[in-house]
Amino acid sequence: MKSILLLPLLASFAIAQTNYIHYVKPLTGTQRMGHTYPGATAPFGMVQLSPDTDTLMYEKNGKYQKEVYQYCAGYQYEDRTIVGFSHTHFSGTGHSDLGDFLIMPTTGKLQLNPGTAEHPESGYRSLYAHVNEIAEPAYYKVKLDDHDILAELTATTRVGFHQYTFPKSDSAHIILDLMHGIYNYDGKNVWTFVRVENDTLVTGYRQTSGWGRTRTLYFAMAFSKPFTSYGHAKYDTSVYRGFWRKFDERKNFPEMAGRNIRAYFDFNTNENEQIKIKFALSPVSTEGALKNLLAEIPDWDFERVKSESQKQWNEELGKVSVTMLSQKDMETFYTSLYHTFLGPTLYMDVDGRYKGIDQNIHTADGFTNYSTFSLWDTYRALHPLFNILQPNRNGDMIRSMLAHYDQSVHKMLPVWSHHANENWCMIGYHSVSVIADAFVKGNLSFDAVKALAACVQTARTKYYDGLEYYMSMGYVPEDKNSSSVSKTLEYAYDDWAIAQMAKKLGNESIYNEFTNRSQNFVNVFDTKIGFARPKLSDGTWRADFNTLSTHGQGFIEGNSWNYSLHVPHDVPEMIALIGGRKKFTAYLDSLFMMHLPDEFFAETEDITREGIIGNYVHGNEPSHHVPYLYNWTDQPWKTQERVRQILKLKYSNTPDGLSGNDDCGQMSAWYIFSALGFYPVAPGSEQYSIGSPLVKTASIKLENGKTITIEVKNQSEKNVYVQKILLNGKEWKNNYFLHSDLMNGADIVFEMGEKRKR
Amino acid sequence: MKSILLLPLLASFAIAQTNYIHYVKPLTGTQRMGHTYPGATAPFGMVQLSPDTDTLMYEKNGKYQKEVYQYCAGYQYEDRTIVGFSHTHFSGTGHSDLGDFLIMPTTGKLQLNPGTAEHPESGYRSLYAHVNEIAEPAYYKVKLDDHDILAELTATTRVGFHQYTFPKSDSAHIILDLMHGIYNYDGKNVWTFVRVENDTLVTGYRQTSGWGRTRTLYFAMAFSKPFTSYGHAKYDTSVYRGFWRKFDERKNFPEMAGRNIRAYFDFNTNENEQIKIKFALSPVSTEGALKNLLAEIPDWDFERVKSESQKQWNEELGKVSVTMLSQKDMETFYTSLYHTFLGPTLYMDVDGRYKGIDQNIHTADGFTNYSTFSLWDTYRALHPLFNILQPNRNGDMIRSMLAHYDQSVHKMLPVWSHHANENWCMIGYHSVSVIADAFVKGNLSFDAVKALAACVQTARTKYYDGLEYYMSMGYVPEDKNSSSVSKTLEYAYDDWAIAQMAKKLGNESIYNEFTNRSQNFVNVFDTKIGFARPKLSDGTWRADFNTLSTHGQGFIEGNSWNYSLHVPHDVPEMIALIGGRKKFTAYLDSLFMMHLPDEFFAETEDITREGIIGNYVHGNEPSHHVPYLYNWTDQPWKTQERVRQILKLKYSNTPDGLSGNDDCGQMSAWYIFSALGFYPVAPGSEQYSIGSPLVKTASIKLENGKTITIEVKNQSEKNVYVQKILLNGKEWKNNYFLHSDLMNGADIVFEMGEKRKR
């Protein structure tokens, strides 16, 4: 008896000992369109300290440079040179910003320009080789060949920690390039400021315009060894001819300011001498950055910091303990899980202060403030995943969104916000989905009545993106506002989410208003052709219409074939509009099997050919729920088939392992859900649509202390079809689970087979 | 008995009732070189709300525009048009900045460009006439002819209050020009930000480079009447091609940002309808500005605010109650006193928060934080005057300077600082004089030990302006650092001031070190010619030398004739170096009587011909103590003569009444001291050198409750010579008073006559 009782304890002990981080390959997605970064960061950390491999400008001769798109996260795997290591990066975005505070260690003649990829010797950048590169959670290491320097990076939440091992040199330098940035353009730098507080401490800030129109980030930078001299160069065209003639500010003058500055710090080094840098960020002030620095890394023990940050990662990743069919699958799974825990990123000082969207300094009262809300992407699966794995953090994210709302002059929840800025990227008002989903799923950590009011107010902002037409006419007319069908469909879904929240709160009038609005998707369905289609303000359908084309057709990041399926909240009605269940099944079949001609593929954004199956575009988000729609037909096994196909074909553990932008974790969240066997087709509903699990076993530790265990019997590459499901020992006939079925702890058994069954 | 006892009470009651503000003519100094502004401000107020009459740029085609110099305070009396009313102005400076947040009310077609002085109809500016203009302390009124609008302005410490009386119009506008500024140049605006919080409240900020290299000022602007619509135009060349296409941000979009923005607000008005604006500033945030607004002006009662601010002025001006020979003298006196109470200006929010020179936000703990320290000017007479009239404020100013020191990365006290910036203007480190003077005169409101350390640290900053040479060689060599003689002389004086403070604190080593340094003036005196003269680093005198020339001769704002007299702390040794008392007397006589040829006059800066007497340059500061130097000869009556001459010739109550830049009150402080009969030749000493009073009587109310009364018997235009002095009833034979003679209350009687006596 005794030994049997001990078994579960031992098992859980064994799980706690698993080193999950060894399964994580941060280089995954750094090739082609993944737009992930390989550098060091803590879970949801404010610092993302990562190598940048090029410095392309957003504009050249006043024109958008397409090439810059590759550098959304600063790093492209195929590049041969590293420009340096900057402290902020988005993970997986399709537009970009950040890249703040690039540090580069060099030896030899001081060069303050980065040089070119073709001629790295013409600047401070360096050749490197992947064979000398290691990327782990919270740790990155690379040899900088041109300077014979070993670079190692780790990070706590607010502090990047650099460790550079130098050769013997009487001309060693650390460059701090304040001109560097991601998606830079001429004039993006608004102002930069540097104070050399003493010979081991430097503070300052960088203020930029761009995607974040009014963005300032502060820093404090401590050196492990005093520099012997320092200086800077200024590249401004317009400098005030004032009294600065009094000094030669270029050399050893402790206060530098201007639009375009590069600073440097000189050292003598012995063979293998390490110079370490702690680089803290703050959204508030240099004082805040210094506080963060002292609070998070009081010493110079790089190994300790690395080990503690990796331990933090291990704890986060250990929330889901899985076994799978192969090492490759394990690595793909934990790399995906890693990607889902990169953001939204914390955005406040250790004392709780942060900059609000009103540009004033606020204190997060009783919550952790987060930023970087790529909501058009992440409302679909990332935030739903958080409702299982990170409900506390998701509650704080919602409180951050509500603070944004309070501070917003528009009185709107965030659309796509980062670093105290609303960048208005993409469409819809999907904050409401995130909030409603959390509330419907029992997250009570925020003021739901206030949150509902914020959702309603946001959804009534007439001047926002065609909403006035949508509210008065029931749809967005394409002749008044572009991407009108996508907008109408997404507004309708968001409105349904608001209604669900109102319902649970017992607010009948809001429930009725928004339930009515949620039916607006009907208005953009041309039932004669069975497709959603752009409608004009006179009520007629736009004549010029191609269901395969995306651009200028009333859609965004998805053509009518894909977007017509975007009624997650009322699939039966959508099926009716398309022409009934049979036609609908054929529609789905066609979608996955047709060939998307090159001319139309070229219009899909942000993805490679690997990102599509037929005309189904997995590399973009609008169709992420689509494989699960077979559950509404009499052929749910096709969901199982397609899900497994996508899991295997569209994800991998290699640099090219992401078939499209990871989009702040949304692509990866799809993977985690689907690998576990279910997916939230309509966030705001309690339902998870059942697919085909890829794991063999899974144990999900919930924050409430309960556990969801998943056992997949007869799991194999071939056995993709679900034969039978047991929930807590009883057969489960539904093709969905409810959130509440899971969250008190659940014991799920999938029985798989190679024949279609369910 | 009773009635006799009542008399002094009645007299003081009568004094309290005197309306001193009626003697103040704020237009004085607005013509030619005075560089004062005529607008509305509270005593030492953070807001200086005043009309600007032109918009010249600092640079044109990369070259400094000489004409811009006239607009240091934004207003030139001879101009025919007003561009608008901006909220920050220096008083009397010779270099400039500010002019933040220009407001202009207009009617008719909306025009967002200011237009030109020649063609005001081409823009929003307006013709005006002086006949329709009234300027009083804390009140300014003008008719804007082109728009048929009566403009009235008043101000509290942190809030400007506008009252515009409109004609009937369906096209009335209030323009908020964020591009406007004083000493603007292309690129000076770093960033501007505007939020339309609701239809009566707007907030934002303006961030500039320039004289203040990294300067940001925030505002909150409340309208008495809701605007019907609003918008803005942006004049940026580099605008990010981001997602802002989503909105037409030009019209009714509540968030504006960019480098160059002009906003407008539309109204319909009835005949004589008043639209009022409360415009609050903050150095910290828009939140701070809004707090300031609500705290200082809770209602819309323009008359009440005007009346209370004027009452405040009356109380300040009433600290010195004088009678004089004429109304003109009375007006000149109180206008001068008004000018001395314009600054340094308060620089903090009502909650005590302000931006420090380190760009972080600090809270003034137990003191009021001040900014705008034009110390090269004001150490001479303005701060000494404060030691009598404003010791509390002067203590706070010193605490502000010490806070600056604490926050300075250079660990230096301010040189010329404004709005959280060190602009490094002019030479020396005269903060130490202000501090030592206050301490020697008994001001104990600051930490003297710390203050001394700050003075010493400042005086040892090797990289500052030739100090390394001065410290090692005993003088600044002209071949190493320009204006070397002026610097050597001023450093020596400042060092003496430090020594005086050290002496009183009993710090012998500092006393000895700085007493030694204070003798360095000897090293730049060529005793062969009896003049201070630029010395080279090899110890030889510079050969090319002209005692009348200023430029490139080792001096600044004064030639050798004037600067050789700048040893205020050791006049006897200076006299010896010039060649003995007899030669010295002749030197002074020559100075006042010689003709300064045009070629050399052209080199004196900032003044008109009226600013000189012979070669004595009263329009600049270095010679301000010179008329009093006859007190060290056997002809002190020449001091009396020259002082009276200067008082009458160099000051007046008219727009052209200042013969040079008022320099933040220094010119006017000279007037106040001299009109009262004495002057602080060497601040840091307790001595006031006695001249010839211009008042008939004076009663100076001290903060300690005591009174200094001055009675001038036989005062007349001719009776400029002092015959006899009684101090507290006893004959006073010294040609100086000590500060301590006065501050316990003193009764001074001058007996005047038309014959030289003393």
Contacts between the chains, C-beta under 8 A, distances in Angstrom:
chain1	res1	chain2	res2	distance
A	58	B	240	7.9
A	59	B	241	7.4
A	64	B	241	6.4
A	95	B	242	7.8
A	95	B	243	7.8
A	185	B	238	7.2
A	185	B	240	6.8
A	186	B	238	6.1
A	187	B	236	8.0
A	187	B	237	7.6
A	187	B	238	3.2
A	188	B	240	7.2
A	190	B	190	6.0
A	190	B	191	5.1
A	190	B	207	8.0
A	190	B	259	7.9
A	191	B	190	5.1
A	191	B	191	7.1
A	191	B	207	7.0
A	191	B	209	7.6
A	191	B	214	6.8
A	193	B	214	5.8
A	193	B	359	6.4
A	195	B	358	6.8
A	195	B	409	4.7
A	196	B	409	6.8
A	197	B	409	6.3
A	205	B	359	7.5
A	207	B	190	7.9
A	207	B	191	7.0
A	209	B	191	7.6
A	209	B	240	5.9
A	209	B	257	7.7
A	209	B	258	7.9
A	210	B	240	5.1
A	210	B	242	6.8
A	211	B	240	7.3
A	211	B	242	5.6
A	211	B	243	7.7
A	213	B	240	7.2
A	213	B	242	7.7
A	213	B	244	7.8
A	213	B	257	5.2
A	214	B	191	6.8
A	214	B	193	5.8
A	214	B	257	5.1
A	236	B	187	8.0
A	237	B	187	7.6
A	238	B	185	7.2
A	238	B	186	6.1
A	238	B	187	3.2
A	240	B	58	7.9
A	240	B	185	6.8
A	240	B	188	7.2
A	240	B	209	5.9
A	240	B	210	5.1
A	240	B	211	7.3
A	240	B	213	7.2
A	241	B	59	7.4
A	241	B	64	6.5
A	242	B	95	7.8
A	242	B	210	6.9
A	242	B	211	5.6
A	242	B	213	7.7
A	242	B	423	6.8
A	243	B	95	7.9
A	243	B	211	7.7
A	243	B	423	6.0
A	243	B	424	4.5
A	243	B	425	5.3
A	244	B	213	7.8
A	244	B	424	7.1
A	246	B	424	5.1
A	246	B	465	5.6
A	247	B	424	7.7
A	247	B	463	7.0
A	252	B	463	7.4
A	253	B	463	7.3
A	254	B	409	4.6
A	254	B	410	6.5
A	255	B	409	5.4
A	255	B	410	7.3
A	257	B	209	7.7
A	257	B	213	5.2
A	257	B	214	5.1
A	258	B	209	7.9
A	259	B	190	7.9
A	285	B	359	7.5
A	285	B	360	4.9
A	285	B	361	6.7
A	286	B	358	7.1
A	286	B	359	6.9
A	286	B	360	6.2
A	287	B	358	7.8
A	287	B	360	4.4
A	287	B	361	8.0
A	358	B	195	6.8
A	358	B	286	7.0
A	358	B	287	7.8
A	359	B	193	6.4
A	359	B	205	7.6
A	359	B	285	7.5
A	359	B	286	6.9
A	360	B	285	4.9
A	360	B	286	6.2
A	360	B	287	4.4
A	361	B	285	6.7
A	361	B	361	7.7
A	409	B	195	4.7
A	409	B	196	6.8
A	409	B	197	6.3
A	409	B	254	4.6
A	409	B	255	5.3
A	410	B	254	6.5
A	410	B	255	7.3
A	423	B	242	6.8
A	423	B	243	6.0
A	424	B	243	4.6
A	424	B	244	7.1
A	424	B	246	5.1
A	424	B	247	7.6
A	425	B	243	5.2
A	463	B	247	7.0
A	463	B	252	7.3
A	463	B	253	7.2
A	465	B	246	5.6
